[in-house]
Amino acid sequence: MTRPVPTRRPWYRPMVARHPDQPHRVATPLELFFDLCFVVAVAQAAGALHHDVTADHIGHAVPSYLMVFFAIWWAWMNFTWFASAYDTDDDIYRLTTLVQIAGALVLAAGVPRAFKDADFTVITYGYVLMRLAMVVQWLRVARSDPERRSAALRYAGGITVVQLGWVLRLHLPDSLLTVSFVLLVLADLAVPIWAERLQKTTWHPHHIAERYGLFTIIVLGESILAASIAVQSAVDADLGDAGLLTLACAGIVVVFAMWWLYFDRPAHDLLTSFRAGILWGYGHYLIFASAAAVGAGLAVAVDHEIHVSHLGSVATGYAVAVPVTVYLVSVWLLHVWPHQRGPSTVAYPLTAVLVLVAPLTPAPLPLVAALLALLVAVTVVVARRTHPAPAPTDPDPDPVDQGQTAVD
């Protein structure tokens, strides 16, 4: 018996489009490593948001967080959709992706300065590094995939021009920074829509849904980590009283419920066209940003419990309630509303409204946890009634009985 000869990964492979119906298309180790390195940037953004909100610098914290998180999300999203269509896993592709990861680490290093001094220089350099590496990838596509060369060149040219705008923005007066940021964000968002008007890239719906699900788990993990570290710090300081224990349990229920609601139904069925993919993919900015912000809110609640926060009880409650509400509404719009009509479509927005009222009560976080747990229960009951489980098949006969029957 001859052993199979191991194949060697090539240093270069033509970057042609992958088939959108390719079976067994799953996330690669490089994609998982890419996500892992982006965790650093997400953690830095959530941590900075926590500290600024605790210090009652909300007016500065929220815009800074939204701007920083856009850079993280947009770079991750562009790599994800590109990899779904053109991942060759050759040496050049791997090295180019590692450059993008290096850019993410540079971006993460600039987060504290952006929050403290409103200095986005380091973040901009890291972001531009990630995006220019993507230009190299698209130029490879233009060379290897003649059918989609025009779209690839539009991607490469559009990204390059917008990155020039981000660099020039660093030299604008402070009065123009917000306006220029909004304009450049719109320009960045417009590039894929403009490029794919000519030819559509062949992304894989199942693969995209899996990649987004994995990143959702990552940002939810950041929420658990932020809350756990804050609670552990309080316990180490001998401040672990019943209130803190209640807070920790409620926080865990909140994050568990958020996970359940996101993964309650498959998402790949929603990705039926380029337009649907754009709306679904772009809408996840709110899901990702709010999920990570919940962790910051839980840490703020712990700071309030141990009396190191400058926020009042109502504002502390809203530090959790607002991102939870944004998360619920976003999941409802992207996952629930397109799938079905009925009780679930009413339960989500109703729960979101009640979550916003929770900070006005004596125990806001336990109430938010109870509301989310109730919403999960409603979705489970509705799903069971709408899609009943198939009747179980007869189990295989017991081998002993088979033997007895054969003897008889």
Disulfide bonds with the S-S distance in Angstrom:
none
